[in-house]
Amino acid sequence: MRRDVGRVAAPITELRPLVEGQLGVWVELAPLVGAADAIAVADARGAAVVLNRASPGTEATRRRSLAHEVCHVLFDPRDDGALFDSVGPRDLDRAEHGRGDVEERREQRARAFAAELLVPKAALERRWRGPLTPSAAGHEVSAVAEEFGAPWDLTVYHALNHGFLDSATADLMLATRPPVACSGVVGGSAARITATTRVAEGDLSEGRAREIFGEDWAP
């Protein structure tokens, strides 16, 4: 899709006009009853995505919800051509519970589609010059999220899934989201608690924890 619209690695600053103008999917911002952040509907006559005006999200999280639902519109209509889908906070988590295999694969694909649409791998490859220290990685993720109008957690997960971050660093970054500055990412109390737990469970070495937090780190 990015290739077709001529934006392989550049930020899509105006996502709604692109979805409406080039994909022909109507986008509406309206209050929705219930916990849904967005819903998608489609049939033989056309398709629309409604974003919940009452949802306590940011512009970046609305962009994620829109991209998520666009994936369902493009790839997941039923055999009769109709579609109804809703997305809420738990649908955007990494793990799903109580879903069938087909439904779960569709949700995984929609999350991956949204991540790649908002933050393309090509952009990460251009910016990420070799392994980075946790501090530098925090600054880089913050810069990418701001430039591409993407949620902080989506950017962290996407960088992790493409091998730009290791899981220990990603977990520590997510423990203090959203960051005010990089020091908040790797130095906050929540991150230190996460590090202590991971060291105790054997998932993180004390040497790696000291690399992240400094030589004065102690569990």
matplotlib code that plots the C-alpha trace (Angstrom):
import matplotlib.pyplot as plt

x = [0.0, 2.8, 4.5, 1.2, 0.7, 4.3, 5.3, 7.6, 9.6, 8.2, 5.8, 2.1, 1.2, -2.4, -3.7, -7.4, -7.3, -5.2, -7.7, -10.6, -9.1, -7.0, -8.7, -12.3, -13.0, -15.1, -13.8, -16.0, -15.2, -18.2, -19.1, -19.6, -21.4, -19.2, -15.5, -14.7, -12.0, -13.1, -15.4, -15.3, -18.2, -18.3, -20.5, -20.9, -21.7, -18.6, -16.7, -16.3, -14.4, -15.8, -13.4, -14.7, -14.6, -15.2, -12.2, -9.5, -6.8, -4.4, -4.1, -1.4, -3.6, -6.5, -4.2, -3.3, -7.0, -7.7, -4.8, -5.9, -9.4, -8.3, -6.5, -9.7, -11.6, -8.9, -8.4, -11.1, -14.6, -16.9, -17.8, -20.8, -18.6, -19.9, -17.8, -18.3, -15.4, -14.6, -11.3, -10.6, -7.6, -7.2, -7.4, -4.2, -2.3, 0.4, -1.5, -5.2, -7.3, -10.5, -10.1, -10.2, -7.1, -8.5, -9.7, -6.4, -4.4, -6.5, -5.9, -2.2, -2.1, -4.1, -1.7, 1.3, -0.3, -1.0, 2.6, 4.1, 1.7, 2.6, 6.3, 7.7, 10.6, 12.4, 12.4, 13.8, 16.6, 17.6, 17.7, 19.1, 22.9, 24.0, 23.5, 22.5, 22.9, 19.6, 19.8, 20.4, 17.6, 15.2, 16.0, 15.7, 12.3, 11.0, 12.2, 10.6, 7.3, 7.1, 8.2, 5.8, 2.8, 2.8, 2.1, 5.2, 4.3, 3.6, 7.0, 8.8, 7.1, 7.8, 11.5, 11.6, 9.9, 12.4, 15.4, 16.4, 15.8, 16.3, 13.5, 15.0, 15.5, 12.0, 10.4, 12.2, 11.2, 7.6, 7.6, 7.8, 5.7, 5.2, 8.6, 9.2, 12.9, 15.2, 16.2, 12.6, 12.7, 15.7, 16.0, 12.5, 11.4, 9.0, 11.8, 14.1, 11.4, 11.0, 14.8, 14.9, 12.2, 13.9, 17.3, 15.6, 13.9, 17.2, 15.9, 18.4, 21.9, 23.2, 25.8, 23.2, 21.2, 24.3, 24.8, 21.3, 21.1, 24.7, 27.3, 25.4, 22.5, 21.4, 18.4]
y = [0.0, 2.4, 1.6, 2.2, 5.6, 6.6, 6.8, 3.9, 5.4, 8.8, 9.8, 9.8, 13.0, 13.1, 9.6, 10.3, 12.1, 9.3, 6.6, 8.6, 10.0, 7.0, 4.0, 5.3, 4.4, 7.1, 8.1, 9.6, 10.9, 10.4, 9.4, 5.6, 3.8, 1.2, 0.7, 0.5, 2.9, 2.4, 0.3, -0.7, -1.5, -2.6, -4.2, -4.2, -0.5, 0.7, 0.9, 3.3, 3.5, 5.4, 6.6, 7.1, 10.8, 9.9, 7.5, 8.9, 8.6, 10.8, 11.7, 9.0, 6.3, 7.3, 6.9, 3.4, 2.5, 3.9, 1.9, -1.2, -1.0, -0.2, -3.6, -5.3, -3.4, -4.4, -8.0, -9.4, -9.1, -12.1, -14.3, -12.2, -9.1, -7.6, -6.7, -5.4, -5.0, -3.1, -2.5, -1.6, -1.4, -5.1, -5.8, -3.7, -5.8, -8.3, -11.3, -12.2, -14.4, -16.2, -15.9, -18.6, -19.2, -17.5, -14.4, -14.2, -14.3, -11.5, -9.4, -10.1, -9.1, -5.9, -4.9, -5.6, -3.7, -0.7, -0.7, -0.9, 1.7, 4.2, 3.3, 1.5, -0.8, 1.1, 4.2, 2.3, 0.8, 4.3, 5.7, 2.7, 2.6, -0.5, -1.5, 1.3, 1.7, 1.7, 5.4, 6.1, 3.6, 5.5, 8.8, 7.1, 5.6, 8.9, 10.7, 8.1, 8.1, 11.9, 12.1, 9.4, 10.3, 6.8, 5.7, 5.1, 1.4, 0.6, 2.1, 0.0, -3.2, -2.6, -1.9, -5.1, -7.2, -6.1, -6.8, -3.2, -3.6, -6.6, -7.8, -6.7, -3.2, -3.0, -4.3, -1.6, 1.1, 0.0, 0.0, 3.8, 4.8, 7.4, 8.8, 12.5, 12.0, 9.1, 9.2, 8.4, 5.4, 3.7, 5.3, 5.4, 3.4, 1.3, 0.3, -0.6, -2.8, -4.5, -5.0, -6.5, -9.0, -10.0, -10.5, -12.6, -14.7, -15.1, -13.2, -10.3, -10.4, -8.1, -6.9, -5.9, -4.1, -2.1, -1.3, 0.1, 1.9, 2.6, 1.1, 2.1, -0.1, -2.5, -4.8]
z = [0.0, 0.8, -2.5, -4.3, -2.8, -3.3, 0.4, 0.9, 3.8, 4.3, 7.1, 6.2, 8.0, 6.7, 7.1, 6.9, 3.5, 2.1, 3.3, 2.0, -1.2, -2.4, -0.9, -1.0, 2.6, 4.4, 7.8, 10.5, 14.0, 16.2, 19.8, 20.1, 22.9, 24.6, 24.8, 21.1, 19.9, 16.3, 14.1, 10.5, 8.3, 4.6, 2.1, -1.7, -1.7, 0.1, 3.4, 6.3, 9.5, 12.5, 15.1, 18.7, 19.5, 23.2, 23.4, 25.7, 23.2, 21.4, 17.7, 17.4, 18.9, 16.6, 13.7, 14.9, 15.2, 11.7, 10.2, 12.1, 10.7, 7.2, 7.2, 8.0, 5.3, 2.7, 3.6, 5.9, 4.3, 4.7, 1.8, 1.1, 1.0, 4.2, 7.2, 10.7, 13.1, 16.2, 17.9, 21.5, 23.8, 24.4, 20.6, 20.3, 22.9, 21.8, 23.2, 22.5, 24.6, 23.8, 20.0, 17.4, 15.3, 12.2, 14.1, 16.0, 12.8, 11.4, 14.5, 14.3, 10.7, 11.4, 14.2, 11.9, 9.0, 11.3, 12.5, 9.0, 7.6, 10.4, 10.8, 7.8, 8.2, 5.5, 7.7, 10.7, 8.5, 7.3, 10.8, 12.8, 12.2, 14.0, 17.6, 19.9, 23.7, 25.5, 26.0, 22.3, 21.4, 23.7, 22.0, 18.6, 19.3, 20.6, 17.5, 15.2, 17.0, 16.9, 13.2, 12.0, 14.3, 15.9, 19.4, 21.6, 22.3, 18.6, 17.7, 20.4, 19.4, 15.7, 16.3, 18.5, 15.9, 13.2, 15.4, 16.1, 19.9, 22.2, 24.3, 27.6, 26.5, 24.9, 28.1, 30.1, 27.7, 27.8, 31.6, 31.7, 28.7, 27.4, 28.1, 28.8, 28.1, 27.6, 31.2, 32.1, 29.8, 31.3, 34.7, 36.2, 39.2, 37.2, 34.8, 37.7, 39.2, 35.8, 35.6, 39.2, 38.3, 35.0, 36.8, 39.4, 36.7, 34.8, 31.8, 32.3, 33.5, 36.2, 33.8, 31.2, 33.9, 34.9, 31.2, 31.1, 34.4, 35.2, 37.4, 40.6, 39.7, 42.4, 42.7]

ax = plt.figure().add_subplot(projection="3d")
ax.plot(x, y, z, "-o")
ax.set_aspect("equal")
plt.show()
